[in-house]
Amino acid sequence: MAKSVKLADIAAILNVSTVTVSKALSNQKGVSEELRDKIKKLADEMGYRQPSTIKKDAENLSYNIGVIIGELFLDKYQSFYWQMYQAVTTRAVMKGCFTLLEVVSKEDENDLNLPKLIQEQKVDGVIVIGRMNDEYLQCLNMRAGIPIIYLDFYDEKETCDAIISNSYFGSYMLTNYLFEMGHKKIGYVGSVLATDSITDRYFGYAKALMEHGIPVKQEWVINDRTSDIAKIYVDPESILIENMPTAYVCNCDLTASYVIKILQEAGYRVPDDISVVGFDNYLYPGMCNVGITSYEVDFKEMARRTIHNLIKKISNTSYKPGVIIVQGKIVYKDSVAPI
């Protein structure tokens, strides 16, 4: 095959060095025109192709990319993942690729049934958006037979390729912002250990508290998930306690909207009485009457990195596996006031 021909193969036949061959093929000085012509002619006859040409051809190939999302993440208010999917699709089109979406039912996930787009070999690679259970992820990696990249989560139990937002640092920044506004009694709303991102955001919150010499109060760490991690529920009794915080760091904007609703229905004003921050900077329209200060996830950059890496992984062109963390930024709105 042409791609197996190396500079050393050409050099051995002509009894010259690989450096000489390289200079001749790249039109550098130090090689006579007669020898340059011989080298180029032999390279053509042997079917040699320069690495830059191979890489360019690989990047120009069109691939079919599968996108898998668990049905639980597509609740009518869970438009966060629809927006992420749209960003991925847009980027894929820009790179000349096609995307095929398949929503995996909870039943298929529990029964370890591979998506049909994999079973029927319709795609060259797969993007998994939103965490599924460990057994299903293991099944995908063992049986899919094609490159896989996780988007918006990672698997801490196994080596994986993933693109995630900076949950830890984002929550740390938000908590420090509340300290800058004078708050010292700060709670966290998110079921720790329910997902990697919720846990990372909790640790960012805890780090900020520790740096200010304030211990984490367990009664101020409030769950927002049931056993079904994709469903959000905040118990009003966990919020409306006797010794309440003056501010809450919520693991997502949707949770923040529920907390604000509970506070307002109990007669509290947000942010005059209690401040609230979220994460993602995305909320279904009409869910909240207060603009929520949040850490904005850079959808476009996450999608760009995901498509770029998956294409490299499919084409085997200088791909480096691992977890990539994409930075976001705080978006200041109306849900925080100085104490």
N, C-alpha and C positions, 0 to 999 in steps of 0.2 A: 504494500500500500504506500502511496505517496508520502503520507505523514510519517512513515517509519524511516525515511531517508534523512540522515544526519550530516552535518558538516564534516564529521570525521570520516564518513564513508566516501565523500568526494575527495577529501584530502588524501586518503590512503591510495586511491587509484592514481592520482596525479603526483604522488610523492611530495606533497607540500604540507605546510602546517594548517591547522584549522583556522588560525588567525588570518592567514593569507586568503583562504577560501571566504571567510567572513568579510574581509575588506573588499574582495573582488565583487561579491554579490551585493554589497551595500555601496559600491562605487566610491570607496575611500581611496586615498592616495597610498603609495607604497607597493603597487602591483603593476607590472607592465601590461600594456594593452593586449599583447599577444596572449599572456597567461590569463588575463581577465576573461578574454573571449573563450578560451578553452574551458575555464571553470564554469562560466555561465552556460556554455553549450552542454557540458556534461551534466550540470545540475538540471537543465531542462529535460535531457534524455532520461535521467533517473527519476524524474518527477518530484524533485525537491521543492518544497514550499516553505517560505520563511514564516517563522512563528507569528509575526505581526499579521500576515495574510490569513493564516489559519484562525487567529483570534477574531479578526474582522468578520470573516465568513460566519463564524460561530455566533457572533453578536447579531448578525443580520438574519439568522434563521428565525422562522416563525414557529412558535410552540403553542400547544394547547395546554392551558393551565387550569387545573381544577381548584375550586374554592369550596371548602367544607365548613359548614356552620351547624352547630347543634340547634335543634328546634327551640330549645329553652331560651336561647339568646335572641330569638326573634319575636318576643312578646311585643304587643302593639306599642308599648312605651320604650322598648329596647332598641331604639333607632340608632344608637351609638354604633352597633355593628353593621347596620345597613350603610351608614356613612363611611365606615372603614372599608366595606366591600366596594362601594362606589369609587373610593380613592384607588383601590387596587385595580379595578377594572379600567379606570381611566389611564392609569400608568401602563397597564399591560397593552392597551391599544396603542399608546405612544411608542411602545417598543415592538409593535407589529405582531403581538400575540393575541390569542383569543382566550377568554375565560368561560368556564362552565361552572355554574353554581349548583351545589347539591346540599339540601338541608337534611341532616341526619336526625331521624326520630329517636326519642329516648329508648324506644323498644329495640331499634337496631343497634343503638349504642350499647345497651345492656347485653344484647345477644351477640355482640362482636361481629355484626354483619358489615362487611366492607361496603363503602359507597359504590353505586353502580358505575359511576364514571371511572372507578379503578377496576372493578370486576370486568368491565367491557373494554378496558384498555383504551379509553378515549382521550387520556391526557398524558403529557410528558412529565408533569410534576404537580405537586399539590401544596396548597396553602391551607392550613387549618386556623380558622379565626375563632377565638374563644376556647377556653379549656374544656376538654371532655374528660371522662374518667380515665384513670391510669391504665386500666386493662385495655380500653379501646385504643388508646395511644400506642401501647405496646403492640397491639394487633396490627395497627396501621404500619408501624415501622418494620415489623417482621414479614408482613405479607404483601404490602403494596408493591414493592419492587421498583419504585420510582422515587426521585428526590422529594423530600417533604420539608417544609419550613413552617414553624409556628408563628402566628401573628397575635400580639397582645398578651402572650403568656409564654412561659418556658417550663421545662420539665426538670426539676432539681434532682430527680432520681436517676436520670439517664443523660448521656451526652446528647445534645440536641442543637438544631439550628433554629434560632428564634429572633424576632424583632420585637422589642418591648419599649414602652415609654418609661421615663425615669420616675417610677412610682415613689421610690425611697426619697430621692432628693426633692421631688415636687412637694410631697407632704411635709418634708422638713422645712422647705421654704415657706409654705403656707402657715405652719405653726409658728415659725419665727416672725412672720408678718403680724400675727396676732399678738405676740409678745411686744413687738414694736408699737402696737396700738394700745399697750397698757394692760393687756389681759394676762392673768397668771393662773386663773382657774379655767383650764381648757380640757374639754372632753374629746373623745374619739368615737365616731359611729361607724362601725364596720365589723363584721364577724371575722375575727382574727383566725387565720388558718383555713378559712373557707376557700380562698383562692390565693395564688402567689401575689397578685397585685395588691389585694386588700392587706395581706400580711406585710408586704414591703412598705406600704403607706403607713401602717401602724408603727413600724420601726422608725420611719422618718419622723413621725410625730413624737415617739418616745425619746429619740435622740435629742430633739430640740428641748424637750422638758428637762432631760438630764443635764444638758449644758447650762440650763438656767437654775439648776439646783432644786428642781421640783420633782418629787416622785410621782409615778403614775398611780392614780387612784382607780382601783378596779371597778368601783361603782360608776365611774365616768367612762368606762370602755363598754360601749353598748352594741349589742348585736343588731344586724339589719337583714339577716338571711335566715330562712328556715332550713330544713334539710335539703331543699331544692335551692342550690346556690344561685340560680339565675333569677329567683323570685325575691323581691325586696319587700320586707315588712319591718317596720319599726314600732315596737310596743310603746304606746304613749306613757305607760307607767314607768318605763325605764328612763324616759326623758324628764318627766314631771316628778322629780324627787325632791326631798326636803332641802338638801344642800346642793343646789344646781351650779354648774359651771357658768361662766360669763360668756363662753364661746365654745363652739363645737367644730372640730375638723371632721368632715365626712368623706368617706372613701370614694364617693362619686356624686355628681350633681343630682341624680335622681333621689338618692338617699337624703341629700341636703334639702331637697324640696319637701320630702315627707317630714323631716325634722322641723322645717319652718312652718309647715301647715299645723303640726301638733302644737307648736309654741303659740302660734297666732290664735288657734281655737281655744287655748287656755288663757288668753288675754295678754300674752307677752308681745312686745313689739320687736321686730327684727329690722334693723340692727340696734335700735335705741336701747333695748333691754338686754338682748342676747345677740351675739354675732355668730354667723355661720359661714363656713367655707366648704367648697366642694372639690371635685376633681373631674377632669375630662373637658370641661367647658362645653358640654353638650347636654341639652335637655329638650325633651319633646315640647313643642309650643303649647303654651297654656297651662303648663304644669305648676308654675309658681308665679306669684305676683311680685316677687322681689328678684332683682338681678343678682345672681350668685357669684361672688368672687371665687375664682377657680384656677386650677393649674391646667392650662390648655394643652391637649395632646396634639402633636403635629402629625395629623393624618397623612398629609401628602408626603412628608419625608419618610414616614414608616412604610407607606406603600412603595415609594421609590426604592428604598433599601430592600424590601421584600422581593419585588420583581427583579431587581438587579442581581440579587444573590441567587434567586431560584434559577434564572437563566444561566448564570455561571455554573451553578451546581449541575444543571442538566447537561450543559455543553462541556463540563470538565475543564474549563479554562481558568487556571490560577484561582481556584475557589478556596477560601479559608473558612472552615466551619466555626460556629460558636454563637454566642448570644450578643446581639448588638442593642445597645441602649440609646434611644433617641431622646434628645432633650426637648422640653417644652418651655412654657413661660407662664407666669402668673398673669391673669387677666383680672383687673380690679373693677368691681362693679358696686353694688349697693348693699351687700349683706354684712358689711363690717363697719363698725364705728368705734372710735376710741373710747376707752372706759374712763 
